[in-house]
Amino acid sequence: DSTHGDLGGLGYLVGYIFSIYTMYCKNYYTFLNTAFRHCNRYCLYFSNLFNKIFYVYFVIHSTILNKDIFI
């Protein structure tokens, strides 16, 4: 089913964008240090949260994909 492939690719892309965002965020706010300390905390918190969500999505997605093959 091509839909599974599209969804997996889309999920991977979004996860990839968020990992880049996390790196950029970390470096940028470390550079601006004190003024943006609170921003940095929220920024990394949400980035990590999204990364966890996409990780769970991939685990579920691959499990469903494996089941589809065996049905």
Backbone bond lengths (Angstrom), bond angles and torsions (degrees), N, CA, C in turn:
res aa  C-N    CA-C-N  psi(-1)  N-CA   C-N-CA  omega(-1)  CA-C   N-CA-C  phi
1 D - - - 1.473 - - 1.526 109.32 -
2 S 1.305 116.61 121.05 1.472 121.08 -173.99 1.540 111.78 -69.39
3 T 1.342 116.64 -23.63 1.468 120.47 -179.88 1.521 110.69 -60.67
4 H 1.342 117.03 -41.87 1.463 121.08 179.20 1.523 110.78 -59.42
5 G 1.314 117.13 -43.36 1.459 121.92 179.52 1.518 111.61 -62.69
6 D 1.325 116.31 -42.78 1.471 121.63 179.89 1.520 111.03 -63.99
7 L 1.330 115.87 -45.12 1.462 120.67 179.99 1.521 111.07 -64.31
8 G 1.339 115.92 -42.26 1.464 120.39 178.49 1.516 111.48 -61.85
9 G 1.334 115.66 -43.97 1.463 121.32 178.94 1.516 111.79 -63.30
10 L 1.323 115.39 -42.30 1.465 121.17 179.80 1.527 110.50 -64.75
11 G 1.347 116.01 -45.71 1.460 121.40 178.18 1.522 111.38 -59.92
12 Y 1.336 115.59 -42.83 1.462 121.38 179.54 1.522 109.98 -62.34
13 L 1.329 116.49 -44.54 1.460 122.18 -179.16 1.523 111.02 -61.22
14 V 1.325 116.39 -46.64 1.461 120.82 -179.65 1.529 110.62 -64.44
15 G 1.340 116.04 -42.27 1.465 120.19 177.17 1.523 111.79 -60.82
16 Y 1.320 115.06 -40.30 1.465 122.24 178.89 1.528 110.67 -64.16
17 I 1.324 116.36 -44.25 1.469 121.55 178.35 1.527 109.87 -61.18
18 F 1.340 117.12 -42.78 1.456 120.19 179.95 1.522 112.55 -66.56
19 S 1.338 117.89 -33.70 1.460 119.50 178.41 1.531 110.49 -68.65
20 I 1.335 116.64 -37.76 1.466 121.05 174.93 1.527 109.59 -65.16
21 Y 1.334 115.46 -43.61 1.467 122.25 178.57 1.527 110.59 -57.70
22 T 1.343 116.41 -43.12 1.466 121.21 179.69 1.527 110.69 -61.85
23 M 1.331 116.79 -46.13 1.464 121.29 179.67 1.534 110.65 -62.19
24 Y 1.327 116.33 -48.11 1.462 121.72 -179.18 1.511 109.80 -60.09
25 C 1.331 114.93 -47.89 1.452 123.41 -178.76 1.522 110.75 -56.07
26 K 1.307 115.47 -48.96 1.463 122.58 -178.21 1.524 110.47 -59.31
27 N 1.329 116.68 -51.64 1.462 121.48 -178.11 1.522 111.96 -64.67
28 Y 1.332 115.63 -45.35 1.466 121.08 -176.50 1.519 111.26 -63.10
29 Y 1.327 116.64 -47.69 1.461 119.64 -177.69 1.527 112.47 -76.85
30 T 1.307 118.41 -24.10 1.459 120.66 173.39 1.527 108.77 -67.14
31 F 1.329 115.40 -38.42 1.462 121.64 178.26 1.531 110.83 -62.52
32 L 1.313 116.22 -41.88 1.467 120.65 179.55 1.536 112.66 -86.72
33 N 1.326 114.19 -2.44 1.469 125.82 174.93 1.528 117.34 31.75
34 T 1.333 118.62 -105.82 1.459 121.98 -164.23 1.523 114.19 -62.41
35 A 1.319 116.66 -43.97 1.461 120.92 -176.34 1.530 112.73 -59.04
36 F 1.341 115.30 -33.85 1.458 119.41 -175.50 1.529 113.89 -112.23
37 R 1.324 116.23 24.19 1.462 119.69 -176.91 1.529 112.05 -59.00
38 H 1.308 117.01 -42.77 1.463 120.85 179.62 1.524 110.69 -69.15
39 C 1.317 117.79 -41.34 1.457 122.62 176.48 1.519 110.27 -57.61
40 N 1.321 114.95 -44.92 1.458 121.59 -179.49 1.522 111.02 -57.45
41 R 1.340 115.56 -44.68 1.459 120.74 -178.59 1.532 110.61 -61.40
42 Y 1.331 117.03 -48.16 1.467 120.47 -179.69 1.522 111.43 -66.51
43 C 1.322 115.04 -41.56 1.450 122.49 -179.47 1.521 110.56 -57.08
44 L 1.318 117.63 -51.57 1.462 122.63 -179.69 1.525 111.00 -67.81
45 Y 1.337 116.45 -36.41 1.464 120.06 178.99 1.525 110.67 -60.21
46 F 1.335 116.48 -48.44 1.460 119.90 -179.04 1.525 112.12 -69.60
47 S 1.321 117.79 -36.45 1.461 121.30 176.71 1.526 110.46 -61.73
48 N 1.334 116.30 -46.59 1.467 120.74 178.97 1.519 111.27 -64.32
49 L 1.339 116.04 -38.42 1.454 120.93 178.44 1.521 110.73 -61.51
50 F 1.335 116.46 -47.43 1.463 120.58 178.73 1.525 111.39 -63.09
51 N 1.325 117.13 -40.09 1.468 120.94 177.56 1.529 111.20 -60.82
52 K 1.334 116.69 -41.77 1.471 120.91 178.19 1.524 110.74 -64.58
53 I 1.339 116.75 -42.75 1.461 121.28 179.50 1.526 110.07 -60.16
54 F 1.328 116.51 -45.61 1.462 119.62 -179.48 1.522 111.81 -69.32
55 Y 1.321 117.77 -32.24 1.462 120.80 176.42 1.532 109.65 -63.00
56 V 1.332 116.52 -47.33 1.468 121.92 178.09 1.524 109.66 -60.90
57 Y 1.336 115.67 -42.52 1.467 120.74 178.10 1.526 111.33 -58.04
58 F 1.327 117.13 -43.56 1.471 120.86 -179.71 1.516 111.66 -65.06
59 V 1.334 116.90 -41.06 1.465 120.83 179.26 1.522 109.87 -61.94
60 I 1.338 116.62 -48.39 1.464 121.61 178.58 1.529 110.03 -63.37
61 H 1.317 115.47 -44.88 1.469 121.56 -177.65 1.527 111.23 -59.13
62 S 1.332 116.86 -47.15 1.462 120.25 -178.61 1.530 111.38 -69.03
63 T 1.336 116.48 -32.36 1.468 120.45 176.73 1.522 109.88 -64.98
64 I 1.330 116.32 -46.08 1.466 121.57 178.33 1.531 109.99 -62.23
65 L 1.324 115.20 -41.66 1.462 121.05 -179.31 1.536 110.30 -61.44
66 N 1.323 116.45 -43.93 1.467 121.21 178.53 1.526 111.48 -64.04
67 K 1.324 117.00 -39.58 1.463 120.92 178.44 1.521 110.55 -64.97
68 D 1.330 116.41 -40.23 1.470 121.43 179.63 1.523 110.98 -59.20
69 I 1.333 115.67 -38.42 1.472 120.74 -179.21 1.533 110.00 -64.17
70 F 1.334 116.46 -38.58 1.466 120.54 -175.29 1.524 113.46 -84.25
71 I 1.319 118.78 -17.41 1.471 121.70 178.63 1.526 109.67 -69.50
